[in-house]
């Protein structure tokens, strides 16, 4: 929000006499939220890879420890299955983010061209 607070459209909305709450919610927050949501979608891959490390260190059984055991035992089919599940999870989360974008910013439209 700090970088967006000095933009021209925020100053124009303030000069038009709009309420500060409306300027914050409709002009500032909407434009500041899109890069954060994009960063969240990209960070999901790092979060999943971090889960594997945390499960191994704390000996917490989960998909990360299952993948580590499969790699140690050279169980390729289990490795394929776990990696496929992780890829599908990340793909679904990015798909959900793509559906959320038009709700946050009406300028984003998906059309058939």
PDB file as gemmi writes it, atoms N, CA and C in Angstrom:
CRYST1    1.000    1.000    1.000  90.00  90.00  90.00 P 1                      
ATOM      1  N   UNK A   1       0.819  -1.201   0.000  1.00  0.00           N  
ATOM      2  CA  UNK A   1       0.000   0.000   0.000  1.00  0.00           C  
ATOM      3  C   UNK A   1       0.856   1.255   0.000  1.00  0.00           C  
ATOM      4  N   UNK A   2       2.063   1.182   0.518  1.00  0.00           N  
ATOM      5  CA  UNK A   2       2.907   2.368   0.588  1.00  0.00           C  
ATOM      6  C   UNK A   2       3.263   2.857  -0.813  1.00  0.00           C  
ATOM      7  N   UNK A   3       3.576   1.944  -1.715  1.00  0.00           N  
ATOM      8  CA  UNK A   3       3.941   2.357  -3.068  1.00  0.00           C  
ATOM      9  C   UNK A   3       2.740   2.844  -3.862  1.00  0.00           C  
ATOM     10  N   UNK A   4       1.576   2.327  -3.570  1.00  0.00           N  
ATOM     11  CA  UNK A   4       0.373   2.714  -4.302  1.00  0.00           C  
ATOM     12  C   UNK A   4      -0.211   4.017  -3.769  1.00  0.00           C  
ATOM     13  N   UNK A   5       0.093   4.382  -2.542  1.00  0.00           N  
ATOM     14  CA  UNK A   5      -0.471   5.594  -1.939  1.00  0.00           C  
ATOM     15  C   UNK A   5      -0.061   6.858  -2.687  1.00  0.00           C  
ATOM     16  N   UNK A   6       1.061   6.842  -3.392  1.00  0.00           N  
ATOM     17  CA  UNK A   6       1.527   8.032  -4.111  1.00  0.00           C  
ATOM     18  C   UNK A   6       1.183   8.012  -5.594  1.00  0.00           C  
ATOM     19  N   UNK A   7       0.354   7.092  -6.029  1.00  0.00           N  
ATOM     20  CA  UNK A   7      -0.012   7.015  -7.446  1.00  0.00           C  
ATOM     21  C   UNK A   7      -0.976   8.146  -7.806  1.00  0.00           C  
ATOM     22  N   UNK A   8      -1.025   8.449  -9.092  1.00  0.00           N  
ATOM     23  CA  UNK A   8      -1.851   9.560  -9.574  1.00  0.00           C  
ATOM     24  C   UNK A   8      -3.345   9.303  -9.368  1.00  0.00           C  
ATOM     25  N   UNK A   9      -3.795   8.067  -9.565  1.00  0.00           N  
ATOM     26  CA  UNK A   9      -5.225   7.803  -9.434  1.00  0.00           C  
ATOM     27  C   UNK A   9      -5.691   7.915  -7.981  1.00  0.00           C  
ATOM     28  N   UNK A  10      -4.811   7.687  -7.023  1.00  0.00           N  
ATOM     29  CA  UNK A  10      -5.156   7.887  -5.614  1.00  0.00           C  
ATOM     30  C   UNK A  10      -5.268   9.385  -5.328  1.00  0.00           C  
ATOM     31  N   UNK A  11      -4.336  10.158  -5.846  1.00  0.00           N  
ATOM     32  CA  UNK A  11      -4.391  11.618  -5.657  1.00  0.00           C  
ATOM     33  C   UNK A  11      -5.623  12.206  -6.325  1.00  0.00           C  
ATOM     34  N   UNK A  12      -5.963  11.721  -7.521  1.00  0.00           N  
ATOM     35  CA  UNK A  12      -7.143  12.207  -8.220  1.00  0.00           C  
ATOM     36  C   UNK A  12      -8.417  11.875  -7.449  1.00  0.00           C  
ATOM     37  N   UNK A  13      -8.486  10.675  -6.899  1.00  0.00           N  
ATOM     38  CA  UNK A  13      -9.662  10.297  -6.109  1.00  0.00           C  
ATOM     39  C   UNK A  13      -9.778  11.165  -4.858  1.00  0.00           C  
ATOM     40  N   UNK A  14      -8.645  11.504  -4.276  1.00  0.00           N  
ATOM     41  CA  UNK A  14      -8.651  12.378  -3.106  1.00  0.00           C  
ATOM     42  C   UNK A  14      -9.093  13.791  -3.482  1.00  0.00           C  
ATOM     43  N   UNK A  15      -8.633  14.297  -4.633  1.00  0.00           N  
ATOM     44  CA  UNK A  15      -9.028  15.630  -5.089  1.00  0.00           C  
ATOM     45  C   UNK A  15     -10.502  15.693  -5.456  1.00  0.00           C  
ATOM     46  N   UNK A  16     -11.063  14.571  -5.900  1.00  0.00           N  
ATOM     47  CA  UNK A  16     -12.489  14.537  -6.238  1.00  0.00           C  
ATOM     48  C   UNK A  16     -13.363  14.581  -5.007  1.00  0.00           C  
ATOM     49  N   UNK A  17     -12.760  14.394  -3.838  1.00  0.00           N  
ATOM     50  CA  UNK A  17     -13.513  14.489  -2.593  1.00  0.00           C  
ATOM     51  C   UNK A  17     -14.090  13.166  -2.128  1.00  0.00           C  
ATOM     52  N   UNK A  18     -13.567  12.068  -2.609  1.00  0.00           N  
ATOM     53  CA  UNK A  18     -14.054  10.769  -2.153  1.00  0.00           C  
ATOM     54  C   UNK A  18     -13.612  10.514  -0.723  1.00  0.00           C  
ATOM     55  N   UNK A  19     -14.387   9.725  -0.027  1.00  0.00           N  
ATOM     56  CA  UNK A  19     -14.053   9.393   1.353  1.00  0.00           C  
ATOM     57  C   UNK A  19     -12.767   8.572   1.409  1.00  0.00           C  
ATOM     58  N   UNK A  20     -11.963   8.773   2.451  1.00  0.00           N  
ATOM     59  CA  UNK A  20     -10.711   8.011   2.560  1.00  0.00           C  
ATOM     60  C   UNK A  20     -10.928   6.501   2.594  1.00  0.00           C  
ATOM     61  N   UNK A  21     -12.024   6.067   3.199  1.00  0.00           N  
ATOM     62  CA  UNK A  21     -12.304   4.627   3.254  1.00  0.00           C  
ATOM     63  C   UNK A  21     -12.551   4.068   1.854  1.00  0.00           C  
ATOM     64  N   UNK A  22     -13.301   4.819   1.035  1.00  0.00           N  
ATOM     65  CA  UNK A  22     -13.580   4.362  -0.323  1.00  0.00           C  
ATOM     66  C   UNK A  22     -12.304   4.373  -1.169  1.00  0.00           C  
ATOM     67  N   UNK A  23     -11.483   5.390  -0.992  1.00  0.00           N  
ATOM     68  CA  UNK A  23     -10.213   5.447  -1.715  1.00  0.00           C  
ATOM     69  C   UNK A  23      -9.354   4.251  -1.334  1.00  0.00           C  
ATOM     70  N   UNK A  24      -9.313   3.935  -0.056  1.00  0.00           N  
ATOM     71  CA  UNK A  24      -8.497   2.814   0.407  1.00  0.00           C  
ATOM     72  C   UNK A  24      -8.999   1.490  -0.138  1.00  0.00           C  
ATOM     73  N   UNK A  25     -10.305   1.241  -0.019  1.00  0.00           N  
ATOM     74  CA  UNK A  25     -10.844  -0.065  -0.410  1.00  0.00           C  
ATOM     75  C   UNK A  25     -10.945  -0.241  -1.916  1.00  0.00           C  
ATOM     76  N   UNK A  26     -11.501   0.739  -2.616  1.00  0.00           N  
ATOM     77  CA  UNK A  26     -11.771   0.539  -4.038  1.00  0.00           C  
ATOM     78  C   UNK A  26     -10.587   0.865  -4.940  1.00  0.00           C  
ATOM     79  N   UNK A  27      -9.765   1.796  -4.528  1.00  0.00           N  
ATOM     80  CA  UNK A  27      -8.655   2.192  -5.391  1.00  0.00           C  
ATOM     81  C   UNK A  27      -7.326   1.594  -4.930  1.00  0.00           C  
ATOM     82  N   UNK A  28      -7.041   1.715  -3.661  1.00  0.00           N  
ATOM     83  CA  UNK A  28      -5.745   1.280  -3.165  1.00  0.00           C  
ATOM     84  C   UNK A  28      -5.630  -0.213  -2.950  1.00  0.00           C  
ATOM     85  N   UNK A  29      -6.546  -0.770  -2.173  1.00  0.00           N  
ATOM     86  CA  UNK A  29      -6.445  -2.183  -1.801  1.00  0.00           C  
ATOM     87  C   UNK A  29      -6.584  -3.102  -3.002  1.00  0.00           C  
ATOM     88  N   UNK A  30      -7.476  -2.763  -3.897  1.00  0.00           N  
ATOM     89  CA  UNK A  30      -7.687  -3.621  -5.071  1.00  0.00           C  
ATOM     90  C   UNK A  30      -6.417  -3.727  -5.919  1.00  0.00           C  
ATOM     91  N   UNK A  31      -5.725  -2.612  -6.098  1.00  0.00           N  
ATOM     92  CA  UNK A  31      -4.510  -2.644  -6.911  1.00  0.00           C  
ATOM     93  C   UNK A  31      -3.309  -3.180  -6.145  1.00  0.00           C  
ATOM     94  N   UNK A  32      -3.315  -3.077  -4.834  1.00  0.00           N  
ATOM     95  CA  UNK A  32      -2.196  -3.600  -4.045  1.00  0.00           C  
ATOM     96  C   UNK A  32      -2.338  -5.098  -3.805  1.00  0.00           C  
ATOM     97  N   UNK A  33      -3.547  -5.620  -3.913  1.00  0.00           N  
ATOM     98  CA  UNK A  33      -3.796  -7.020  -3.602  1.00  0.00           C  
ATOM     99  C   UNK A  33      -3.382  -7.968  -4.726  1.00  0.00           C  
ATOM    100  N   UNK A  34      -3.474  -7.543  -5.963  1.00  0.00           N  
ATOM    101  CA  UNK A  34      -3.175  -8.433  -7.094  1.00  0.00           C  
ATOM    102  C   UNK A  34      -1.740  -8.962  -7.095  1.00  0.00           C  
ATOM    103  N   UNK A  35      -0.723  -8.129  -6.890  1.00  0.00           N  
ATOM    104  CA  UNK A  35       0.632  -8.703  -6.855  1.00  0.00           C  
ATOM    105  C   UNK A  35       0.849  -9.645  -5.674  1.00  0.00           C  
ATOM    106  N   UNK A  36       0.176  -9.388  -4.565  1.00  0.00           N  
ATOM    107  CA  UNK A  36       0.323 -10.261  -3.407  1.00  0.00           C  
ATOM    108  C   UNK A  36      -0.289 -11.630  -3.671  1.00  0.00           C  
ATOM    109  N   UNK A  37      -1.416 -11.659  -4.344  1.00  0.00           N  
ATOM    110  CA  UNK A  37      -2.053 -12.941  -4.667  1.00  0.00           C  
ATOM    111  C   UNK A  37      -1.213 -13.711  -5.682  1.00  0.00           C  
ATOM    112  N   UNK A  38      -0.624 -13.001  -6.634  1.00  0.00           N  
ATOM    113  CA  UNK A  38       0.264 -13.650  -7.590  1.00  0.00           C  
ATOM    114  C   UNK A  38       1.475 -14.249  -6.884  1.00  0.00           C  
ATOM    115  N   UNK A  39       2.039 -13.512  -5.943  1.00  0.00           N  
ATOM    116  CA  UNK A  39       3.185 -14.022  -5.185  1.00  0.00           C  
ATOM    117  C   UNK A  39       2.789 -15.232  -4.351  1.00  0.00           C  
ATOM    118  N   UNK A  40       1.558 -15.239  -3.823  1.00  0.00           N  
ATOM    119  CA  UNK A  40       1.080 -16.396  -3.069  1.00  0.00           C  
ATOM    120  C   UNK A  40       1.009 -17.628  -3.952  1.00  0.00           C  
ATOM    121  N   UNK A  41       0.486 -17.470  -5.161  1.00  0.00           N  
ATOM    122  CA  UNK A  41       0.413 -18.603  -6.081  1.00  0.00           C  
ATOM    123  C   UNK A  41       1.776 -19.145  -6.452  1.00  0.00           C  
ATOM    124  N   UNK A  42       2.744 -18.259  -6.641  1.00  0.00           N  
ATOM    125  CA  UNK A  42       4.091 -18.706  -6.982  1.00  0.00           C  
ATOM    126  C   UNK A  42       4.812 -19.316  -5.783  1.00  0.00           C  
ATOM    127  N   UNK A  43       4.473 -18.872  -4.591  1.00  0.00           N  
ATOM    128  CA  UNK A  43       5.136 -19.379  -3.389  1.00  0.00           C  
ATOM    129  C   UNK A  43       4.642 -20.757  -2.980  1.00  0.00           C  
ATOM    130  N   UNK A  44       3.538 -21.213  -3.534  1.00  0.00           N  
ATOM    131  CA  UNK A  44       3.013 -22.524  -3.149  1.00  0.00           C  
ATOM    132  C   UNK A  44       3.997 -23.642  -3.466  1.00  0.00           C  
ATOM    133  N   UNK A  45       4.715 -23.521  -4.555  1.00  0.00           N  
ATOM    134  CA  UNK A  45       5.734 -24.528  -4.875  1.00  0.00           C  
ATOM    135  C   UNK A  45       6.839 -24.568  -3.842  1.00  0.00           C  
ATOM    136  N   UNK A  46       7.266 -23.419  -3.368  1.00  0.00           N  
ATOM    137  CA  UNK A  46       8.299 -23.375  -2.337  1.00  0.00           C  
ATOM    138  C   UNK A  46       7.773 -23.904  -1.003  1.00  0.00           C  
ATOM    139  N   UNK A  47       6.501 -23.654  -0.727  1.00  0.00           N  
ATOM    140  CA  UNK A  47       5.905 -24.152   0.513  1.00  0.00           C  
ATOM    141  C   UNK A  47       5.878 -25.673   0.509  1.00  0.00           C  
ATOM    142  N   UNK A  48       5.487 -26.248  -0.610  1.00  0.00           N  
ATOM    143  CA  UNK A  48       5.431 -27.710  -0.707  1.00  0.00           C  
ATOM    144  C   UNK A  48       6.819 -28.312  -0.567  1.00  0.00           C  
ATOM    145  N   UNK A  49       7.812 -27.708  -1.191  1.00  0.00           N  
ATOM    146  CA  UNK A  49       9.163 -28.246  -1.056  1.00  0.00           C  
ATOM    147  C   UNK A  49       9.688 -28.047   0.362  1.00  0.00           C  
ATOM    148  N   UNK A  50       9.255 -27.011   1.045  1.00  0.00           N  
ATOM    149  CA  UNK A  50       9.636 -26.803   2.442  1.00  0.00           C  
ATOM    150  C   UNK A  50       8.987 -27.801   3.374  1.00  0.00           C  
ATOM    151  N   UNK A  51       7.821 -28.295   3.013  1.00  0.00           N  
ATOM    152  CA  UNK A  51       7.130 -29.296   3.827  1.00  0.00           C  
ATOM    153  C   UNK A  51       7.960 -30.562   3.919  1.00  0.00           C  
ATOM    154  N   UNK A  52       8.588 -30.930   2.823  1.00  0.00           N  
ATOM    155  CA  UNK A  52       9.407 -32.146   2.803  1.00  0.00           C  
ATOM    156  C   UNK A  52      10.540 -32.021   3.815  1.00  0.00           C  
ATOM    157  N   UNK A  53      11.190 -30.887   3.863  1.00  0.00           N  
ATOM    158  CA  UNK A  53      12.287 -30.663   4.798  1.00  0.00           C  
ATOM    159  C   UNK A  53      11.805 -30.661   6.246  1.00  0.00           C  
ATOM    160  N   UNK A  54      10.698 -29.992   6.506  1.00  0.00           N  
ATOM    161  CA  UNK A  54      10.170 -29.919   7.872  1.00  0.00           C  
ATOM    162  C   UNK A  54       9.732 -31.293   8.363  1.00  0.00           C  
ATOM    163  N   UNK A  55       9.083 -32.060   7.512  1.00  0.00           N  
ATOM    164  CA  UNK A  55       8.663 -33.403   7.912  1.00  0.00           C  
ATOM    165  C   UNK A  55       9.864 -34.291   8.186  1.00  0.00           C  
ATOM    166  N   UNK A  56      10.923 -34.138   7.431  1.00  0.00           N  
ATOM    167  CA  UNK A  56      12.114 -34.955   7.654  1.00  0.00           C  
ATOM    168  C   UNK A  56      12.803 -34.567   8.961  1.00  0.00           C  
ATOM    169  N   UNK A  57      12.912 -33.287   9.251  1.00  0.00           N  
ATOM    170  CA  UNK A  57      13.597 -32.835  10.467  1.00  0.00           C  
ATOM    171  C   UNK A  57      12.815 -33.217  11.725  1.00  0.00           C  
ATOM    172  N   UNK A  58      11.516 -33.002  11.733  1.00  0.00           N  
ATOM    173  CA  UNK A  58      10.703 -33.255  12.927  1.00  0.00           C  
ATOM    174  C   UNK A  58      10.089 -34.648  12.961  1.00  0.00           C  
ATOM    175  N   UNK A  59      10.425 -35.472  11.996  1.00  0.00           N  
ATOM    176  CA  UNK A  59       9.917 -36.852  11.917  1.00  0.00           C  
ATOM    177  C   UNK A  59       8.382 -36.900  11.956  1.00  0.00           C  
ATOM    178  N   UNK A  60       7.767 -35.941  11.261  1.00  0.00           N  
ATOM    179  CA  UNK A  60       6.315 -35.888  11.171  1.00  0.00           C  
ATOM    180  C   UNK A  60       5.895 -36.637   9.912  1.00  0.00           C  
ATOM    181  N   UNK A  61       5.085 -37.702  10.045  1.00  0.00           N  
ATOM    182  CA  UNK A  61       4.741 -38.486   8.847  1.00  0.00           C  
ATOM    183  C   UNK A  61       3.763 -37.722   7.953  1.00  0.00           C  
ATOM    184  N   UNK A  62       4.096 -37.669   6.701  1.00  0.00           N  
ATOM    185  CA  UNK A  62       3.246 -36.983   5.734  1.00  0.00           C  
ATOM    186  C   UNK A  62       3.730 -37.278   4.334  1.00  0.00           C  
ATOM    187  N   UNK A  63       3.261 -36.467   3.386  1.00  0.00           N  
ATOM    188  CA  UNK A  63       3.621 -36.716   1.993  1.00  0.00           C  
ATOM    189  C   UNK A  63       5.100 -36.439   1.749  1.00  0.00           C  
ATOM    190  N   UNK A  64       5.688 -35.527   2.502  1.00  0.00           N  
ATOM    191  CA  UNK A  64       7.119 -35.247   2.354  1.00  0.00           C  
ATOM    192  C   UNK A  64       7.980 -36.403   2.809  1.00  0.00           C  
ATOM    193  N   UNK A  65       7.634 -36.972   3.962  1.00  0.00           N  
ATOM    194  CA  UNK A  65       8.416 -38.118   4.434  1.00  0.00           C  
ATOM    195  C   UNK A  65       8.184 -39.341   3.554  1.00  0.00           C  
ATOM    196  N   UNK A  66       6.984 -39.472   3.002  1.00  0.00           N  
ATOM    197  CA  UNK A  66       6.709 -40.560   2.060  1.00  0.00           C  
ATOM    198  C   UNK A  66       7.574 -40.417   0.808  1.00  0.00           C  
ATOM    199  N   UNK A  67       7.697 -39.194   0.321  1.00  0.00           N  
ATOM    200  CA  UNK A  67       8.537 -38.956  -0.845  1.00  0.00           C  
ATOM    201  C   UNK A  67      10.009 -39.212  -0.523  1.00  0.00           C  
ATOM    202  N   UNK A  68      10.450 -38.816   0.648  1.00  0.00           N  
ATOM    203  CA  UNK A  68      11.844 -39.044   1.037  1.00  0.00           C  
ATOM    204  C   UNK A  68      12.147 -40.543   1.137  1.00  0.00           C  
ATOM    205  N   UNK A  69      11.227 -41.309   1.729  1.00  0.00           N  
ATOM    206  CA  UNK A  69      11.426 -42.758   1.827  1.00  0.00           C  
ATOM    207  C   UNK A  69      11.410 -43.416   0.447  1.00  0.00           C  
ATOM    208  N   UNK A  70      10.553 -42.916  -0.446  1.00  0.00           N  
ATOM    209  CA  UNK A  70      10.487 -43.478  -1.797  1.00  0.00           C  
ATOM    210  C   UNK A  70      11.775 -43.186  -2.566  1.00  0.00           C  
ATOM    211  N   UNK A  71      12.343 -42.010  -2.370  1.00  0.00           N  
ATOM    212  CA  UNK A  71      13.605 -41.682  -3.038  1.00  0.00           C  
ATOM    213  C   UNK A  71      14.732 -42.534  -2.470  1.00  0.00           C  
ATOM    214  N   UNK A  72      14.726 -42.742  -1.164  1.00  0.00           N  
ATOM    215  CA  UNK A  72      15.766 -43.561  -0.535  1.00  0.00           C  
ATOM    216  C   UNK A  72      15.702 -45.014  -0.997  1.00  0.00           C  
ATOM    217  N   UNK A  73      14.479 -45.515  -1.234  1.00  0.00           N  
ATOM    218  CA  UNK A  73      14.298 -46.907  -1.633  1.00  0.00           C  
ATOM    219  C   UNK A  73      14.269 -47.090  -3.149  1.00  0.00           C  
ATOM    220  N   UNK A  74      14.479 -46.026  -3.905  1.00  0.00           N  
ATOM    221  CA  UNK A  74      14.425 -46.070  -5.366  1.00  0.00           C  
ATOM    222  C   UNK A  74      13.100 -46.630  -5.874  1.00  0.00           C  
ATOM    223  N   UNK A  75      12.000 -46.268  -5.202  1.00  0.00           N  
ATOM    224  CA  UNK A  75      10.657 -46.689  -5.605  1.00  0.00           C  
ATOM    225  C   UNK A  75      10.108 -45.654  -6.594  1.00  0.00           C  
ATOM    226  N   UNK A  76      10.384 -45.857  -7.867  1.00  0.00           N  
ATOM    227  CA  UNK A  76      10.072 -44.860  -8.875  1.00  0.00           C  
ATOM    228  C   UNK A  76       8.579 -44.625  -9.049  1.00  0.00           C  
ATOM    229  N   UNK A  77       7.777 -45.674  -8.937  1.00  0.00           N  
ATOM    230  CA  UNK A  77       6.342 -45.499  -9.126  1.00  0.00           C  
ATOM    231  C   UNK A  77       5.735 -44.669  -8.009  1.00  0.00           C  
ATOM    232  N   UNK A  78       6.205 -44.850  -6.786  1.00  0.00           N  
ATOM    233  CA  UNK A  78       5.731 -44.031  -5.677  1.00  0.00           C  
ATOM    234  C   UNK A  78       6.210 -42.588  -5.832  1.00  0.00           C  
ATOM    235  N   UNK A  79       7.435 -42.406  -6.301  1.00  0.00           N  
ATOM    236  CA  UNK A  79       7.948 -41.054  -6.557  1.00  0.00           C  
ATOM    237  C   UNK A  79       7.086 -40.366  -7.613  1.00  0.00           C  
ATOM    238  N   UNK A  80       6.770 -41.076  -8.692  1.00  0.00           N  
ATOM    239  CA  UNK A  80       5.916 -40.519  -9.739  1.00  0.00           C  
ATOM    240  C   UNK A  80       4.554 -40.122  -9.181  1.00  0.00           C  
ATOM    241  N   UNK A  81       3.991 -40.976  -8.344  1.00  0.00           N  
ATOM    242  CA  UNK A  81       2.671 -40.696  -7.775  1.00  0.00           C  
ATOM    243  C   UNK A  81       2.675 -39.482  -6.865  1.00  0.00           C  
ATOM    244  N   UNK A  82       3.667 -39.393  -5.986  1.00  0.00           N  
ATOM    245  CA  UNK A  82       3.731 -38.259  -5.054  1.00  0.00           C  
ATOM    246  C   UNK A  82       3.982 -36.957  -5.814  1.00  0.00           C  
ATOM    247  N   UNK A  83       4.896 -36.971  -6.756  1.00  0.00           N  
ATOM    248  CA  UNK A  83       5.181 -35.766  -7.539  1.00  0.00           C  
ATOM    249  C   UNK A  83       3.957 -35.368  -8.361  1.00  0.00           C  
ATOM    250  N   UNK A  84       3.236 -36.352  -8.893  1.00  0.00           N  
ATOM    251  CA  UNK A  84       2.019 -36.049  -9.644  1.00  0.00           C  
ATOM    252  C   UNK A  84       0.973 -35.381  -8.747  1.00  0.00           C  
ATOM    253  N   UNK A  85       0.797 -35.884  -7.541  1.00  0.00           N  
ATOM    254  CA  UNK A  85      -0.157 -35.285  -6.595  1.00  0.00           C  
ATOM    255  C   UNK A  85       0.260 -33.855  -6.255  1.00  0.00           C  
ATOM    256  N   UNK A  86       1.548 -33.626  -6.045  1.00  0.00           N  
ATOM    257  CA  UNK A  86       2.027 -32.275  -5.744  1.00  0.00           C  
ATOM    258  C   UNK A  86       1.797 -31.331  -6.921  1.00  0.00           C  
ATOM    259  N   UNK A  87       2.056 -31.805  -8.130  1.00  0.00           N  
ATOM    260  CA  UNK A  87       1.857 -30.967  -9.317  1.00  0.00           C  
ATOM    261  C   UNK A  87       0.383 -30.650  -9.508  1.00  0.00           C  
ATOM    262  N   UNK A  88      -0.477 -31.627  -9.303  1.00  0.00           N  
ATOM    263  CA  UNK A  88      -1.919 -31.389  -9.435  1.00  0.00           C  
ATOM    264  C   UNK A  88      -2.385 -30.385  -8.377  1.00  0.00           C  
ATOM    265  N   UNK A  89      -1.868 -30.490  -7.165  1.00  0.00           N  
ATOM    266  CA  UNK A  89      -2.246 -29.540  -6.112  1.00  0.00           C  
ATOM    267  C   UNK A  89      -1.832 -28.121  -6.440  1.00  0.00           C  
ATOM    268  N   UNK A  90      -0.621 -27.949  -6.946  1.00  0.00           N  
ATOM    269  CA  UNK A  90      -0.155 -26.609  -7.316  1.00  0.00           C  
ATOM    270  C   UNK A  90      -0.938 -26.087  -8.522  1.00  0.00           C  
ATOM    271  N   UNK A  91      -1.234 -26.959  -9.480  1.00  0.00           N  
ATOM    272  CA  UNK A  91      -2.000 -26.542 -10.655  1.00  0.00           C  
ATOM    273  C   UNK A  91      -3.415 -26.126 -10.269  1.00  0.00           C  
ATOM    274  N   UNK A  92      -4.045 -26.854  -9.352  1.00  0.00           N  
ATOM    275  CA  UNK A  92      -5.385 -26.478  -8.910  1.00  0.00           C  
ATOM    276  C   UNK A  92      -5.385 -25.159  -8.151  1.00  0.00           C  
ATOM    277  N   UNK A  93      -4.343 -24.938  -7.354  1.00  0.00           N  
ATOM    278  CA  UNK A  93      -4.288 -23.675  -6.616  1.00  0.00           C  
ATOM    279  C   UNK A  93      -4.093 -22.494  -7.564  1.00  0.00           C  
ATOM    280  N   UNK A  94      -3.278 -22.649  -8.602  1.00  0.00           N  
ATOM    281  CA  UNK A  94      -3.131 -21.560  -9.568  1.00  0.00           C  
ATOM    282  C   UNK A  94      -4.395 -21.372 -10.397  1.00  0.00           C  
ATOM    283  N   UNK A  95      -5.124 -22.448 -10.657  1.00  0.00           N  
ATOM    284  CA  UNK A  95      -6.400 -22.330 -11.359  1.00  0.00           C  
ATOM    285  C   UNK A  95      -7.405 -21.550 -10.521  1.00  0.00           C  
ATOM    286  N   UNK A  96      -7.452 -21.836  -9.231  1.00  0.00           N  
ATOM    287  CA  UNK A  96      -8.346 -21.092  -8.335  1.00  0.00           C  
ATOM    288  C   UNK A  96      -7.948 -19.618  -8.297  1.00  0.00           C  
ATOM    289  N   UNK A  97      -6.653 -19.339  -8.264  1.00  0.00           N  
ATOM    290  CA  UNK A  97      -6.191 -17.946  -8.284  1.00  0.00           C  
ATOM    291  C   UNK A  97      -6.598 -17.249  -9.579  1.00  0.00           C  
ATOM    292  N   UNK A  98      -6.539 -17.967 -10.702  1.00  0.00           N  
ATOM    293  CA  UNK A  98      -6.966 -17.368 -11.967  1.00  0.00           C  
ATOM    294  C   UNK A  98      -8.456 -17.061 -11.970  1.00  0.00           C  
ATOM    295  N   UNK A  99      -9.252 -17.846 -11.286  1.00  0.00           N  
ATOM    296  CA  UNK A  99     -10.683 -17.563 -11.190  1.00  0.00           C  
ATOM    297  C   UNK A  99     -10.976 -16.422 -10.219  1.00  0.00           C  
ATOM    298  N   UNK A 100     -10.098 -16.209  -9.257  1.00  0.00           N  
ATOM    299  CA  UNK A 100     -10.299 -15.144  -8.271  1.00  0.00           C  
ATOM    300  C   UNK A 100      -9.907 -13.779  -8.846  1.00  0.00           C  
ATOM    301  N   UNK A 101      -8.967 -13.732  -9.782  1.00  0.00           N  
ATOM    302  CA  UNK A 101      -8.505 -12.460 -10.349  1.00  0.00           C  
ATOM    303  C   UNK A 101      -9.634 -11.563 -10.862  1.00  0.00           C  
ATOM    304  N   UNK A 102     -10.566 -12.060 -11.684  1.00  0.00           N  
ATOM    305  CA  UNK A 102     -11.628 -11.154 -12.163  1.00  0.00           C  
ATOM    306  C   UNK A 102     -12.541 -10.650 -11.046  1.00  0.00           C  
ATOM    307  N   UNK A 103     -12.651 -11.386  -9.965  1.00  0.00           N  
ATOM    308  CA  UNK A 103     -13.465 -10.913  -8.846  1.00  0.00           C  
ATOM    309  C   UNK A 103     -12.783  -9.756  -8.118  1.00  0.00           C  
ATOM    310  N   UNK A 104     -11.475  -9.784  -8.064  1.00  0.00           N  
ATOM    311  CA  UNK A 104     -10.740  -8.723  -7.386  1.00  0.00           C  
ATOM    312  C   UNK A 104     -10.578  -7.489  -8.264  1.00  0.00           C  
ATOM    313  N   UNK A 105     -10.374  -7.674  -9.540  1.00  0.00           N  
ATOM    314  CA  UNK A 105     -10.168  -6.556 -10.449  1.00  0.00           C  
ATOM    315  C   UNK A 105     -11.026  -6.766 -11.691  1.00  0.00           C  
ATOM    316  N   UNK A 106     -12.088  -5.987 -11.844  1.00  0.00           N  
ATOM    317  CA  UNK A 106     -12.978  -6.188 -12.991  1.00  0.00           C  
ATOM    318  C   UNK A 106     -12.336  -5.867 -14.331  1.00  0.00           C  
ATOM    319  N   UNK A 107     -11.167  -5.206 -14.340  1.00  0.00           N  
ATOM    320  CA  UNK A 107     -10.490  -4.918 -15.606  1.00  0.00           C  
ATOM    321  C   UNK A 107      -9.946  -6.190 -16.235  1.00  0.00           C  
ATOM    322  N   UNK A 108      -9.773  -7.229 -15.438  1.00  0.00           N  
ATOM    323  CA  UNK A 108      -9.281  -8.501 -15.950  1.00  0.00           C  
ATOM    324  C   UNK A 108     -10.475  -9.306 -16.437  1.00  0.00           C  
ATOM    325  N   UNK A 109     -10.502  -9.576 -17.724  1.00  0.00           N  
ATOM    326  CA  UNK A 109     -11.598 -10.345 -18.300  1.00  0.00           C  
ATOM    327  C   UNK A 109     -11.019 -11.457 -19.145  1.00  0.00           C  
ATOM    328  N   UNK A 110     -11.678 -12.591 -19.112  1.00  0.00           N  
ATOM    329  CA  UNK A 110     -11.309 -13.707 -19.968  1.00  0.00           C  
ATOM    330  C   UNK A 110     -12.368 -13.801 -21.051  1.00  0.00           C  
ATOM    331  N   UNK A 111     -11.971 -13.628 -22.291  1.00  0.00           N  
ATOM    332  CA  UNK A 111     -12.934 -13.672 -23.390  1.00  0.00           C  
ATOM    333  C   UNK A 111     -12.488 -14.688 -24.430  1.00  0.00           C  
ATOM    334  N   UNK A 112     -13.411 -15.032 -25.309  1.00  0.00           N  
ATOM    335  CA  UNK A 112     -13.134 -16.009 -26.365  1.00  0.00           C  
ATOM    336  C   UNK A 112     -12.723 -15.267 -27.626  1.00  0.00           C  
ATOM    337  N   UNK A 113     -11.433 -15.083 -27.834  1.00  0.00           N  
ATOM    338  CA  UNK A 113     -10.935 -14.432 -29.061  1.00  0.00           C  
ATOM    339  C   UNK A 113      -9.982 -15.343 -29.748  1.00  0.00           C  
TER     340      UNK A 113                                                      
END                                                                             
